[in-house]
Amino acid sequence: MEELKRTTYVVGHKNPDTDSICSAIGYAQLKKEITGESYEARRAGLINEETHFVLEAFGAEVPKLLQNVKLQVKDMDVREVEGIGQKVSIKKAWKLMNDHNIKTLPVIENETLSGLISTGDIARSYMDEHDPYALARARTQFQNIAETIGGEIITGNGHGFLHEGRVMVGASSESVMKEMIEPADLVIVGNRLSAFECATEIGASCIVMCGNPEIPKGYVEKAKAKEIVVIRTAYDTFTSTRLINQSAPVKHYMTKGPLTTFMLEDYIDDVKEVMGSKKFRDFPVLTREGKFCGFISRRRFLNARKKKVILVDHNEKSQAVDGIEEAEIVEIIDHHRLGSIETMNPVFFRNQPVGCTATIVYQMYQEEGIVPNKVIAGLLCSAIISDTLLFRSPTCTKMDELACKQLGKIAGIDIEEFANEMFHAGSSVQDKTPEEIITSDFKVFHVENNVFGVGQISFLNESELHDIKAKVVPALEKVMAEKELHQIYFMLTNILKESTEMLCVGHGARKSLIDAFDLPDTEKRILLPGVVSRKKQLIPALVGVLQQ
């Protein structure tokens, strides 16, 4: 298959937040401007209300969903092969196979794969065929016969076909010929005009005259009057007789089905399993519309091209798009602690202790001397506002604040006003189920043998927090079971008060929080004044306790 220009996907983590989406869009655009190559921002999950608001505010499209980056058939070297029609002779099919050094040809009818013809099928047709009616049963066209034996049609309808009768050789005396040959037979004769005349009188459907003789006009006219097809060939009788069965159309000998086919979107793991149970050499590949695109074979697994991926705003396998172990990670741009992602080769890894990945992306724009357009500037600015809670988060640095203000100017927005609108949109959970609220901004972490999830939702006023708490508490156990976690911690963060109330479920979850923040065990509500950051305040404290 002709090498296509490959796209590198720029993607954030599962349960993407505003930084994950906006940084992916911004970095994909930067890479395209720098390299001129194909980079595409994608998302690894559903986006939340806050991110929807941001994308709509700046007229940006929601990135397409990247369900996984597992190897697919389209990542393999699919060998393109031109198909043939059902009426093509097996001799011509054989020649095409030899010319292109292939063992199987697709038979196409109305742009749809109707069968396969292989060298084995052709060999069997030649070695096992002893039926004198074979060409008639195959409804062989006379033009196929002429082409196969290197002949020309002197008279008769070449598009017609032998629909009854046998293939006979008229090499005997006229009396024997009249005894053996029946009307509608195809008769192969030498250069004897008497044999030609006898076959005409009998009413053969086709006469093949060998040795390339001149056929008198009168003889031709008599054959024409009886609607007999006359073919003249330079081959001798023996050669013509030996070759003539190769004029049968491939439709008669092809493998019709059910055929084992694969789609371009099929996953290689599934394909391998099916191939292992079949004895075929080549397997057809189809598009979603059913059009044939080529063949794959077992040996082509070795040359499968891994999908190229740039990870932004995460570097942990548990947070990455499914199938990341089968992809080629080419870059990681992040601001979190080092996680569990492993790569086969060295990659460009930029990790800075700032409050937002978008800050790093904007730095890279500046380093390249590129000013982001208003849309990209607005998206990156929004990501910093979101991740730093408008500079209130302890993760926020002077670099984040400076970048956000510069981007706000380029985007032409008032940062304070826009932040209020954005946070209000993000806190709207009117149409969400409790499970959707819990998992809208949710990350999974692995510490030793412990697997826990942390969700967070931020609000501008206390009353909204009380309403949400009543809604999500009954659903925490359910989400924990569905995601097969040991604990869930959920942060109800008040942006204006810069504090968080913690909800938790799971064995040892409450004790871990009490120990992590040195709280009295008698507290009914776990209130954490000054704690607003999952990354910098909650996770490090929890990890320290869980590792002990």
N, C-alpha and C positions, 0 to 999 in steps of 0.2 A: 504494500500500500504506500502510495506516495507520502513522504514525510510532510506532515502539516506543521505550520507554525504553532509551537506549543505555548499554552497559556500557563502562567504561574499564578496560583491562587493565593491571595492575601486574606487571611482569615483569623478571627479572634476565637475566644473560647466558647464553650457551650453556655447556654443561658446568657447570651451576650448582653453587656451593658452599653451605655452610650460611648464610653471610651473604646471598647472593643470594636464597635461598628464604625465609628467615625475615624479612628486611627487606621483601620483597614482601608477605608475609602481614600483617606488622605495619603497613605503610604503607597497604595497602588497607583495613584495619579502621579506621585513623585517619581516612582520607578519608571513609569511610561515616559515621562518627560526626559529623564536622564538617559535611558537606554533605547527608546523607540520600539521596545519589544512589548509583547502582550502580557499585561498584568491585570488581574480582575479581582476586585474586592468581593468576598463572599461572607455569609454568616453561617454559624454552626448550630443555630437554634432560633427560636422565636424571639423577636425583639420586644422590649417593654414599651409602656406608654410614653415614658420620657423620651426614649429614642425616636419613636414615631413622631412625636411633637417636633423634635429637632430636625429630622429629615424633611418634614413638611415645611417647616419654617424657612428652610434654605433651598427648597425645591430639589432636593436630592432623592434619587430612587432608593427604595429598600434593596440592599444586595440580595442576590439570589441565594437560596439555601444550598449549602454544600453538605449533603447528608453524610457522606463519607468520602475517603480518598483511597478506597481499596482499588486494587488493580482490576481493570475490566478488559473485555475483549478488545475494545477500541484502543487500549494501550499496547496491544501486541502488534507484531508485524503481520498485518493481514495481507496475504498475497492476492493482488488483484488479478483476475482471470476473466477474459472476455467470454461471454456465454455464446452458445450456438442454439439454433432453432431445432425443433423436433424433427424436421424433414431432412436435416443434413445427413449425408451418408456416413457410415462408420469408417469408411476409408478416409474421408476428409477429416473426420474427428481424430483419427489416428495420426494423420499428418500434422494437425495442429498440436497434438500432444508432443510429438517428436520435435517440432520446430521450437516449442517453448519449454521443452524438458519438464513436462508435467505429466502426472499420472491420472488426473481426473478433470473432466470438463463439466461445467454447469449447463444444463439444458433449460433455456429460458423461453417462456411463452407469455406474451402480454406483460412483459416486464416482471414476471413472477417465476420463481424457481419451480420447474415442474419435474425435474429429475436430475440424475447424475449419470454420466457415462465414463467408465474407467477403462484402463488398459485391460484389466481382467475381464470386463464385460465383452470387450471386442475380441479378446482371445477365445473366450468361450463361444462367441457367435461363429467364429471361424473354425474352431476345432470340433465343436459338438454339433454343428448344424448339418444334418443329413436329409432334411425334408425338402423335396423338390418344389413344394408349395411355399417355401419360406418367404420368397420375395412377395408373393401374393398376400400371404398372411400379414406381412409387414406393410402392405399397401405402398410399394416402392414406386416412386415417380420415374418415368422413362428418362427424364433429364438427368436423374441421379445415375441411372444405369449407363447412359452415354458418357457422363463425366468420369465415372469409375473406370471404364475400360478405354478411356482416351478416344472416344468416338464422336461422331457427329450425327445429328438426327437429319435424315434425308427427307423424310415426310412423316406426317402424323403430329399429334398433340404431345409435345414433350412434358407439359404440365399434368397430363393424365397419368394414371398409375396402373400397375398390374394388380387387378383386383381378384382375379381367379386364374387358374391354370398353373402349370408347372414350368420349370426351366428344363428344356430338353436340348440335346445336341443332335442336329440333323446331319450325321456323317455316314448314314447307311444308304442303301438303294432307295429309290422312290417308293417301291412297294412296301419296304419295311417302315419307311417314314409314315406312310399313310396308315399303317397298322398301329404304330406306336404314338404318333402325335395326335393330339385332340385340339379342337377349336379352343381359342383363348390361351393356348400355351405360348410361352416365349421360346423361340427356336433359335439356336446358335448354329449357323452354317458356315462352311468355308467359303471359298471363292467360286463355288459351283453354282451357275445360274439355274441348273435343273433343280437343285435342292431349294433354292430361293423360290422358284416357281411352284414347287410342290407345297411348300409351307404356305404360300399365298392361297393356293387352291383349298387347302385344309381350313384356312381361316384363322391362322395364328394371330394373337393380339400384337405380337412384336417379333420382328426378325432382325437378328444381329448378324451382319455379314462381315466375316473376318478377312484379313489380308488386304484390305483397302482397295478392292477391285472397282472398276467402272461398272455401274449398274445401268443397263439400257433404260431409256426413258419409258419404253412400253412396260417394262417390269415395274417400274416405280408407279406408273399410273394405275396399274392393276391393284397394287398394294394400297394405293391411296383411295381407290374406289371402295375397297373393303375396310377402310379406316384402320389399316394396319400401320403401326409405327415401325419405320425402317431406320436402323442404326448401322452405320458403317464404321469399322475400326481397323487400324493398322495391325493390331495384335492378331496372333494366330488363334486358332480355335481353342487349343489347350489353355493358353494364357487368359483368354477371354472368359472361359468357363471357370478357371481358378479364381479370377477377380470378381466375377459378377455378384456373388453373394455379399461382397463388401459395399454394394450400392444400397443395401437396406438402410432405412432411416434409423437414426439413433433412438427414436421413440420406441422402437420395437424391442430394443435390448437394454435400454437404460434402467437404472434402479429408480423406481417411481416413488416408493415410500411405504410406510412413513419414514421420512428422512430425519436424521439427527442433525438439527441446525442450532445455531446459537445467534443471539442478538448482540449488537455492538455494546449494549449496556450491561450484558451479563457479567457477573463477577468470575474472575479466573478460578477462585477456589471451587465454585460450583461447576465450572467447565471441566476442571481436572477430574472431578469425581465422575462425571458422565463419560468423559473420554476413556477413563480407566476401565469402563465396563463394555467398551466397543472395540471392534477389531479394525476399524477403518483407519486409513492413512490421513485423509483430508476431511475436514468438516466445514460445511458452508456457513458463512456469516451473513446475516440479513439486517436490514435497517428496521426501524419500528414500523415502517410502511410495508415491509415484506420484500423489499428489493434486495437482490443479491449484491453483495459487495466484495466477496473474495473468500479465500479459504484460510483456515488456520490448521496447524498440526502440532503434535506434542513438542517437537523440537523448538517451536517458536515461543514457547514459554520462557526460554532462556533470554530472549531479546525484548521482553516486555519492558516498556518505558514507564518508570514510576512517575506519578503525578508530582509536579513541583509545587511546594507549599512554602509560604512565608508565614510564620506565626507571629501575631501581635498580641500584646497584653496578657500573655501567659507563657509558661514553659513547663507545665506539668502534663503528663500523659493523660491523667484522669479528666483534665479539663479540655483536652484537645479533641478535634473532630475525629469521629470513628475511623479506624483503619490507618491512623497516623504512622503506625509501624511499617506500613507498606508504601509509604510516600517518601519522596526525597525532600527533606527539610533543607532549604537553601539559606534561610535567614531566620533569626528570632529577634524581635524588637520588644522589650519588656521593661517593667519597673517593679516586678515582684521578686520575692526570694527565689533562689535557684531550686528548681523542681526535679522531676524524674524523666524529662525528655532525654532520650539517647539518640545520637545520630551516627550513621555509618561513616561519614566523612566530615572533615572540618567545615564549619559553617560560619557565616558572619553573625555574631551574637553581640547585640548591643543592649546592655542592661544598666540602667542608671537609677540611683536612689532619688527619684523625683515622685511627685504625686500622681502623675498621669502619663500614659504612653504617648498621648498626643503632644505633650511637651517635647518629648524626644523627637517625634516626627517633625515638628516645627523647627527644631534645631537642625535637622538634616536638610530641610528646605533652605535654611539660612546658609548652611555650609556649602550648598551647591549654588548659592547665589540666585535662587528661584523664589519669587514672591507668590504665595498661593493665591488663587483667585478668591472672589468673595464667598463662593459656596464652600470651598475647602477650608478657608479661614473660619467661617462660621461654624463648621462642623468641629474643627479642632478646638476652637474656643469653647464650644458647648461641652466637649469631652472633659476639658480641664475644669470647668465650672462644676460638672457632675462629680468627677472623681475627688475634687478637693472640697466639695460642699461650699463653693464660693470662698475658698481660702481658709475655711474654718477647720479643715481636717489637719491633724498633726503631720500627715504625710506631705502636706503642701510645703513647697520650698519657694524661695524668692524667684527661682528660675520659672516655676509654674505660674506665679502671679504675673511676672513680666511678660511671659509668652502669651498668657490669656489676654492681657490688656492690649498688646500689640495686635493680636489676632482680631480682637473686638473692633479695633479701629479699621482694620482692613475690611471686615465684614459689615461695618457701619451699624453696629448695635450698641445699645446702652447695656453694659454687662449686668448691673444690678436689676434693672427691669426685666431683662431677658431671663435671668436666673430665677426670679420669682415665678414667671410664667412657666418656665421649664419644670421647676420643682412641683408646682401645683399640678401640672399635667401628669407628672410622674407619680404623684400620690393618689391619682384617681383610680380607684379599684371597684367602681360601681358595677361594672359588668364582668368582673373576674370571680372565679371560684376560689375558695380558700387555698386549694392546691396550686392554682396559677399564681396567687399572691406570694406564696412561700417560695416558689421556684423561679419567679421572674428575675431575680438577681441572686443567683445561688451557685455556690462553688463547692466542690468535693475535695477533701484533703486526706492524705494518707500519712499517718505517723505510726511507725513500727507496724503492728498488726491491726491498728485501729483505723477505721474509715469513717469520717464524719463529714457532714455537710453544714455550710454556714450560709444563711440567707439574710438579706437586709432590705429594709424599706425605710425611706426617709420622708419626714413630714415637716410642715412649717408650723403646725399647732397641735396642742395636746389632745383636743377632742377627737381629731382624726385618728390618733394613735390608739385611743381607747376603743374606738369602733373596730379597728383592724384587729386588735388583740382578741376581742371576743369572737371574731370570725375565724382566725387562723389556729387558735389553741386546739380546738377539737380535731384539726386535720394533720397536726404535726406527726402523730404516731403513724398515720396512714402513709404519708410521704416517706417517712423513714423506712417503713417496710417495703414500699414499692421500689425504692432506690437501693435497698439492701445495705443500709448504713447502720453503724453502731449507735451513733447519736446525731441529733440535729440541734443546732444553735441558731436562733432567729433574732436578729437585731431590729428593734423598733427605735429608730433614731430620730430625735427631735433636733432639727438643724439649728433653729434659733437658740434653743437652750444648750446646744452642744452637749447632749447627753443621750444615753441609750438604755432602754429597758430590754433585758435579755429574757427570751423564752427558750426552754430547752426540754428535750425528751431523750430517753435512752439511758442505758445502764451507766451510772457514774457521771452523767452529764452535769447535773446540778453541783455535785461535789467538785468537779473539775473547775467550774466557774468560780465557786467559793474560794478554792485554793489559789486559782490563778490571780484573783484580784484581792485576796486576803480580806474577805468579807465575813461578817458574823454569820454563823450557821443558822441563826434564828430568823434571818430575814425572809419574809414571804415573797417579796418582789426583789428581783435582782436588778438594782439600778446602778448604772455605771456613769457617774458624772464625768464629763470631759472625754468620754470614749465615743468616737464617731467613726473611726476607721477600722474596717475589718482587717485590712492588710497589715497595718503598722501597730495597731493596739490590741485587737482581739486575738488574731491568729498567733502572733509570737507568744503571748501569755498562755494560750491554750496548749500550744505545742510544747512549751517548757514543762508544763504539768504532765501532759500525756507521755512525754519521753521518760519521765521519772517513774 
